[in-house]
Amino acid sequence: MPSYEQLSELLDPASTVLLTVECQQGVVGTDSALPELAREARSSGALRNVARLVAAAHETGVQVVHAIAERRPDGRGASRNARLFRAAERLPVQQLSGSTAVRVAAPIEVAEEDVVVRRLHGLSPIHGTDVDALLRNLGCRTLIVTGVSANVAIPNAVFDAVNLGYTAVVPADAIAGVPADYTPAMIRHTLALVATVVTTDEVLGCLRRPRGRG
């Protein structure tokens, strides 16, 4: 665990981007295709903490990127090479482009300056999308990863970020997966090896810290 000073340096607003992963109505909303995951994201406080982080990012000038997973109504370009994808095709709620299911879910607020990146295939919110190029153009060095799920997309995002040269920061109380006891185990035994694991309050304290002019 880095010291407060080290974490504050790492979370310089000028070079930090906050990534929300699949925090969309059809995933974590009240009409989710994955009700167990949606309940865990809400009951654990993870979704509320994502909203708190997004609000603080808006206040402090940290860029926010929302990664959304969706599919075309005709399914063109969608991945079908894993059990997860085939199961998703049979769910009662589909993440169809342009539908309410792929809108960012409350209580997260989307600001005009936020960037929304939508993907039609794959498991990762970074690999195979525009996210890496956008991060580089934004001068990102540190990527805060939040959202769902701790089972698949969050580890994908963290690994991709590290492989691409970014420093990954994971607020442990701003991600969720199922079952509930899987998330802390995955953080402890996997993400903690490659990312800086912190709490939402620690990130908020650093972002809102007064910074002198250089």
N, C-alpha and C positions, 0 to 999 in steps of 0.2 A: 504494500500500500504506500503510495507516494505521500510525502508531507503536503501540508496545505500549500506551501509555497511552490512546491514542484507541480502540484496539480493546477494551481492558478496559472503557472507559466505554460503548462500543456494546453490549457483551455483559453488561450488568448483569442478573444472574439474575432480578431482580424484573420486568423488562420484556422478557425474551428467551424465545422458544419455539423448540424444536428440532423440525423436521418431517422425518420419514422418509417417503420416497415409494416406494411399491410394493415395499418390502422384504419380500415375501411368498414363501412356499415355492414357489408355482407360477410365480414369476418369477425369483427368485435362488437358490432351493433346489436340492437335488440332483436333484429330479424336475421341473425347470422346463419350462414350455412353450416357453421361449426359451433353449435350452442354450448358445448362443454368448454371450448376454448374461450368463447365470448364471456361466459360466466366467470372463468378464472381470471381473465384480463381485467374484469370489472371488480370482482370481489377481492382480489389481491391488492387492488389499488394501482396496478400497473398502468392502466389506461389513464387514470387521473394524473399519475405522475408524468406520463408522456405529455399530457396537456399542460401541466405546470412547466415542464422544460420548454415546450414550444412557446408558451407565453413569455418566459424569461428570455428566450432567444430573440423574440420580437423586440423586447425592451432593450436588449444590449447589443443589437446589431449582428447577432450570429445568424448566418444563413440557415434556413430550414429547407430540407428536401424531403418530400413525401413519396415513398416508393409504393406503388399500387400494382397489384396483380389482377389482371382481367383477361377476358377472352372475347373473341368475336362471336356474334350469334351463330355464324356458320362453322365456328371452330377452326377456321383456317389458321395455320401456323402454330396451333397449340401443341404442346408436348404430350406424347402418349406413351413414352418409353419407361414409365414407372407406375407402380400400383397406385401411388398417390394421385397421379393425374387421371387415371381411369376412374378412380372412386369419385373424384371431384366432378366428373361429367354426369354422375348420377345423383348429385345432391339436389335437394328441392330449391335451394337458392343458388343461382348462377351469378358469377362475377362478370356480367356482360358489359362491354364497353358502352358508356353513356347512361347506364342504369344507376339507380340510387345505391345499389350494392357497392359500387366502386367510388363512392364519395367518401372523403375523410370523415370519420365518425366523431360525434360529440363525445366528450366535451372539448376535443381538440379544435382550435380555431385556425383556419387557413388565412394567412395574410396575402396581400397582393404581391409582396416581394418573394413569397415562397415559390419553390419550384416543385412541380408534380411530375414524376416520371412514371410512365405506365409500361408494363411489360406484358407480352402475350405468350411467353413461353418460359420454360425453365424454372429453377428453384431459387435462384439468387436475385436479390434486388440490385446487385452491382454487375456481376458478370453478364455480358451480352446485352447490357442496357447502356443508356447515355450517362449513367451516374459517374463513372470514372472521369470521362472527359469534362463533365460539368464541374466536378470537384477540383480538377487541376486548373480549370479556367477561373475558378473562384479563389484560388490560392490556398486550398485546404491542405493542412498538415495533420490535423486531428479530427477524427470522425467519431461523433457520439452516436452510438447505435441503440435504438429503442424500438419497442413494438412486439410483434409476434411473427412466428412462434419460436419459442426456445427449442422446439423439436427440430426445425428444419431451416427456416429462412434467416433467423438470427445468427446461428453458427455460420451459415453460408456467407452472410454479410461481413461478419468479423474476419473470417479466413480470407475472403477476397480483399478486404481493406488492408490487412496485414501484408498479403502477398503483393499488393500494388504499392506498398511503401508508406501507407498512412499509419498513424498511431490510432488504434482503436480504444475508445473509452466506452465501457458498458455500465450504465446505472442498473444495478442488479434488481432494483425494485421498480424498474420501468420496462421490464420485459416479462413475458408470460408464456407458459406452455402447459401441456397436459401429459400425465397427471400433475397435480400441484407440486408433489415432492420431486419431480424430475428436474424442474428448473434450477433449484439451488445445487443439486448434484452436478448437473451439466456445467453450471458456472464454476463450481469449485474444481472439478476435475478436468475441464476442457478450456473454457474461455479464460479462466484466470492464468492459464499458461501463455496466452498470446495477447491478452488485452488488459488494460487497466480497469479493474472492477471497483466501482465506487457506489455511492448512494445518490439518489436524486437531490437530497439536501446539500450534499457536498458539491455537486455540480452547480446548483443554484448559488451557493455561497461564493464560489469562484467566479461565476459569470457576472455576478452583481458587485463584485469587489471593485472599489474605486481604483483606477489605474492612472498613474502619473503620465505626463506627456514626455516622450523621449526627446 
